[in-house]
Amino acid sequence: MKSIAVLPQGTVSHEALLHLFGDEPVRIVHHKLISDVFLSTAGGSTDYSVIPIENTIEGSVSLHIDWLINEVNLPMQAEWIYPSVQNLISNPGELMDSSGHKDYSKVVKILSHPVAMAQCLQFVREHAPQAELESVGSTSEAVEIVKNNPGKGWAAIGTALGASTHNLEIVDRKITDHHNNYTRFVLVGPHKLALPQKSAGDKTSILVTLPEDFPGALHQVLSAFAWRRLNLSRIESRPTKKKLGTYYFYIDVLEPIESVLLPAAIEEIKALGCQVRILGSYPTYTYEEEKAEVQ
Ligand SMILES: O=C(O)C(=O)C[C@]1(C(=O)O)C=C[C@@H](O)C=C1
């Protein structure tokens, strides 16, 4: 049975993992912090880690991408998309007035994961602008802290699974500022993975470091893909963290590494003097609404 490291029970990551594996039994190992999720697989305690890397509203989850690039050497083995449905959660009855209506003026503090918080900022500004905002390691940790602090007017932004895990009340459902709110997850680990569902196609993620003082280098890198008609779905610069103003380019190509043209493009890019690291070549899975559980 595969063992998989993921953020705590009731997080979006946990829901996404359950969705990806469906009926296949897996051993789930929860960790409070994403760094421990990474380190669990890097240290050999688990086969794979579940890592959120991009969100519709917030864009790239920079911390996680930087961990993938700088802190571990774990190839990406699968990518899938899962909706981030966030809710306002409190201890039962705590945000109600004496006639049982919601009273947002009672909210003193709202806790959540910073990415989930950013997805609901308009809701917070509109309903509880007075609330202090506090970032924690996951949405589920936020729910747990609220549970352990009853009577203080604290609320969490988190999933329905998080609320039921900790027996708390959902005060407001689906509070993200845009309803089409999805997160892109990757499964990272040393071994290839075979999943029963049909993939939407393969992707290869590469990291390119440009040579210094080479005007037009990025243009030439992109040309190596363009004239071969290799489709890119993402290009993003991340700081190398070694010297101010120096960057890696993180590039997703919609082709498997075994395709005829991609290795040739990579060789051409290397010949320009760039360093190239393959972060993974893996199947991608789209989210099928009708197969998902209703939240
Ligand atoms: O805190 C959680 O519930 C997580 O799974 C983490 C995380 C993230 O790191 O981006 C995952 C997806 C959500 O959109 C918000 C937070």
The ligand as an SDF file (V2000), in Angstrom:
LIG
                    3D

 16 16  0  0  0  0  0  0  0  0999 V2000
   -4.6770   24.6210    4.5460 O   0  0  0  0  0  0  0  0  0  0  0  0
   -5.1720   23.8210    3.7290 C   0  0  0  0  0  0  0  0  0  0  0  0
   -6.3370   23.4070    3.7970 O   0  0  0  0  0  0  0  0  0  0  0  0
   -4.3320   23.3450    2.6210 C   0  0  0  0  0  0  0  0  0  0  0  0
   -4.5580   22.2760    2.0980 O   0  0  0  0  0  0  0  0  0  0  0  0
   -3.2310   24.2460    2.1210 C   0  0  0  0  0  0  0  0  0  0  0  0
   -3.6420   25.1320    0.9550 C   0  0  0  0  0  0  0  0  0  0  0  0
   -2.3710   25.7900    0.3240 C   0  0  0  0  0  0  0  0  0  0  0  0
   -1.2900   25.6220    0.8140 O   0  0  0  0  0  0  0  0  0  0  0  0
   -2.5250   26.4530   -0.6820 O   0  0  0  0  0  0  0  0  0  0  0  0
   -4.2620   24.3120   -0.0780 C   0  0  0  0  0  0  0  0  0  0  0  0
   -5.3100   24.7040   -0.7950 C   0  0  0  0  0  0  0  0  0  0  0  0
   -6.1570   25.8310   -0.3810 C   0  0  0  0  0  0  0  0  0  0  0  0
   -6.5360   26.5680   -1.4740 O   0  0  0  0  0  0  0  0  0  0  0  0
   -5.5710   26.6500    0.6960 C   0  0  0  0  0  0  0  0  0  0  0  0
   -4.5200   26.2130    1.4060 C   0  0  0  0  0  0  0  0  0  0  0  0
  1  2  2  0
  2  3  1  0
  2  4  1  0
  4  5  2  0
  4  6  1  0
  6  7  1  0
  7  8  1  0
  7 11  1  0
  7 16  1  0
  8  9  2  0
  8 10  1  0
 11 12  2  0
 12 13  1  0
 13 14  1  0
 13 15  1  0
 15 16  2  0
M  END
$$$$
